[in-house]
């Protein structure tokens, strides 16, 4: 059963977080049948933290789950080109290199865990890829479209796994070592994956792993936070977010070991994506503006960046994630439902009478 103690949900196997029951304070166990009090309380499964509180006289205050969003196709000037699927709790999106599939993590608010789905874009039909009791997140396609790499917290902190999409069990790419491993991207030839890693002694650093041998090493480890690494189509440029300038910005540097570095954004950045040909980089700034930057080869293989061009803007409170279609003319943007985002905390009074029925 799940036991609610001091604003946390303690997992004991089966009773969902939204339920409560009379308890015996001496033995800290339930003494009656569970009764549904409220639904979709916001909580975080890995730690059991839940957003609710109960006063001494019995008033219950809780924060409803607010993750519902819609996948929308937008043109480069922000015009709507249609929607994909219906509203759901979508997280990171990744368009397949063939332009016919989408990989997306979808959160189940009843469990606060996410599963991976593959969407047939021509038929607008989703197929579940994973269904564990823990979370799978941050899917990324290999350049040939035959494999997905993703992070999963099956044994503890998230670590990287690879699925060949054949229905066989995914294999571990980077063993779980009590650090936190978060996905970046494949190299174009599929031989390596770049990712970010958090340890007890550092913020997120950038690592690369050989997909055949499993050997991994750090390629950028500083006192700052580096995350979401992504290799361009030429295999020689690596983009990532870093707070080295005091806030999150997009940078490009040589891959894997060059020392040159070019800052791409100038007013902050929340997320970015390469174009399929690696000649353009799109990013979203803190105001919700979508920007595009053209890149060309510079001296000794470096990248020369043009001034950012503003494409369009959305409410920054609604932005969740995005990716760019292969033609570079459409963006798939995960946009939160305003009604869900702007919900206020809920107050429930006299709920204990439900336990007396």
TANORTA-V972345 format. One record per pair of residues at least 6 apart in sequence whose C-alpha atoms are under 7 Angstrom apart, sorted by the first residue. I is the first residue (numbers start at 1). GAP is how many residues later the second one is. Records with the same first field share a line. If there is no record, write none. Layout:
BEGIN
I->GAP + GAP
END
This chain:
BEGIN
1->10 + 11 + 12 + 13 + 14
2->7 + 8 + 9 + 10 + 11 + 12 + 13 + 14 + 15
3->6 + 7 + 8
4->6
7->42 + 43 + 44 + 45 + 46
8->40 + 41 + 42
9->8 + 39 + 40 + 41
10->38
18->18 + 19 + 20 + 21 + 22 + 23
19->15 + 16 + 17 + 18
20->14 + 15 + 16 + 17
21->9 + 11 + 12 + 13 + 14 + 334
22->8 + 9 + 10 + 333
23->6 + 7 + 8
24->6 + 7
35->320
37->314
40->24 + 25 + 69 + 70
41->10 + 21 + 22 + 23 + 24
42->8 + 9 + 21 + 22 + 23
43->6 + 7 + 8 + 69
44->6 + 68
45->66 + 67 + 68
51->11 + 12
52->9 + 10 + 11
53->7 + 8 + 9
54->6 + 7
59->289 + 290 + 291
60->287 + 288 + 289
61->284 + 285 + 286 + 287
62->283 + 284 + 285
63->282 + 283
64->281
65->44
66->274 + 275
67->22 + 269 + 273
68->19 + 20 + 21 + 268 + 269 + 272
69->18 + 19 + 20 + 21 + 265 + 266 + 267 + 268
70->16 + 17 + 18 + 264 + 265 + 266 + 267
71->12 + 13 + 261 + 262 + 263 + 264
72->10 + 11 + 12 + 260 + 261 + 262
73->7 + 8 + 9 + 10 + 257 + 258 + 259 + 260
74->6 + 7 + 256 + 257 + 258
75->6 + 254 + 255 + 256
76->235 + 253 + 254
77->234 + 235
78->234
84->40
85->39
89->17 + 18
90->14 + 15 + 16 + 17
91->13 + 14 + 15 + 229 + 230
92->12 + 13 + 46 + 229
93->10 + 11 + 12 + 228 + 229 + 230
94->8 + 9 + 10 + 45 + 46 + 229
95->6 + 7 + 8 + 228 + 230
96->6 + 45 + 49
97->46 + 47 + 48 + 229
98->47
99->226 + 227
100->20 + 21 + 22
101->17 + 18 + 19 + 20
102->16 + 17 + 18 + 19
103->13 + 14 + 15 + 16 + 36
104->12 + 13 + 14 + 35
105->9 + 10 + 11 + 12 + 32 + 33
106->8 + 9 + 10
107->6 + 7 + 8
108->6
113->21 + 22
114->21 + 22 + 23
115->15 + 16 + 20 + 21
116->12 + 13 + 14 + 20 + 21
117->9 + 10 + 11 + 12
118->8 + 9 + 10 + 11
119->6 + 7 + 8
120->6
134->19 + 20
135->17 + 18
136->14 + 15 + 16 + 17
137->13 + 14 + 15
138->12 + 13 + 45
139->9 + 10 + 11
140->8 + 9 + 10 + 45
141->6 + 7 + 8
142->6 + 44 + 48
143->45 + 47
146->18 + 19
147->15 + 16 + 17 + 18
148->14 + 15 + 16
149->11 + 12 + 13 + 14
150->10 + 11 + 12 + 33
151->7 + 8 + 9 + 10 + 31 + 32
152->6 + 7 + 8
153->6
157->21 + 22 + 23
158->22 + 23
159->15 + 16 + 17 + 21 + 22
160->12 + 13 + 14 + 21
161->9 + 10 + 11 + 12 + 13
162->8 + 9 + 10 + 11
163->7 + 8
173->38 + 41
174->40
179->18 + 19 + 20
180->17 + 18 + 19
181->14 + 15 + 16 + 17
182->13 + 14 + 15
183->12 + 13 + 45
184->10 + 11 + 12 + 44 + 45 + 46
185->8 + 9 + 10 + 44 + 45 + 46
186->6 + 7 + 8 + 45
187->6 + 44 + 48
188->45 + 47
191->19 + 20
192->16 + 17 + 18 + 19
193->15 + 16 + 17 + 18
194->13 + 14 + 15 + 35
195->11 + 12 + 13 + 33 + 34
196->8 + 9 + 10 + 11 + 31 + 32
197->7 + 8 + 9 + 10
198->6 + 7
203->21 + 22
204->21 + 22 + 23
205->15 + 16 + 17 + 20 + 21 + 22
206->12 + 13 + 14 + 15 + 20 + 21
207->9 + 10 + 11 + 12 + 13
208->8 + 9 + 10 + 11
209->6 + 7 + 8
210->6
219->37 + 38
224->18 + 19 + 20
225->17 + 18
226->14 + 15 + 16
227->13 + 14 + 15
228->12 + 13
229->9 + 10 + 11
230->8 + 9 + 10
231->6 + 7 + 8
232->6 + 42 + 46
233->43 + 44 + 45
234->44
236->18 + 19
237->15 + 16 + 17 + 18
238->14 + 15 + 16 + 17
239->11 + 12 + 13 + 14
240->10 + 11 + 12
241->7 + 8 + 9 + 10
242->6 + 7 + 8
243->6
247->21
248->20 + 21 + 22
249->16 + 19 + 20
250->13 + 14 + 15 + 19
251->10 + 11 + 12 + 13
252->9 + 10 + 11 + 12
253->7 + 8 + 9
254->6 + 48
260->42
264->41
267->18
268->17 + 18
269->14 + 15 + 16 + 17
270->14 + 15 + 16
271->12 + 13
272->10 + 11 + 12
273->8 + 9 + 10 + 50 + 51
274->6 + 7 + 8
275->6 + 49 + 51 + 53
276->50
279->15 + 16 + 17
280->12 + 13 + 14 + 15
281->11 + 12 + 13
282->9 + 10 + 11
283->7 + 8 + 9
284->6 + 7
286->30
287->29
288->25 + 26 + 27 + 28
289->21 + 23 + 24 + 25
290->20 + 21 + 22 + 23
291->17 + 18 + 19 + 20
292->16 + 17 + 18 + 19
293->12 + 13 + 14 + 15 + 16
294->11 + 12
295->8 + 9 + 10 + 11
296->7 + 8 + 9
297->6 + 7
298->6
318->17 + 18 + 20
319->15 + 16 + 17
320->14 + 15 + 16
321->12 + 13
322->9 + 10 + 11 + 12
323->8 + 9 + 10
324->6 + 7 + 8
325->6
END
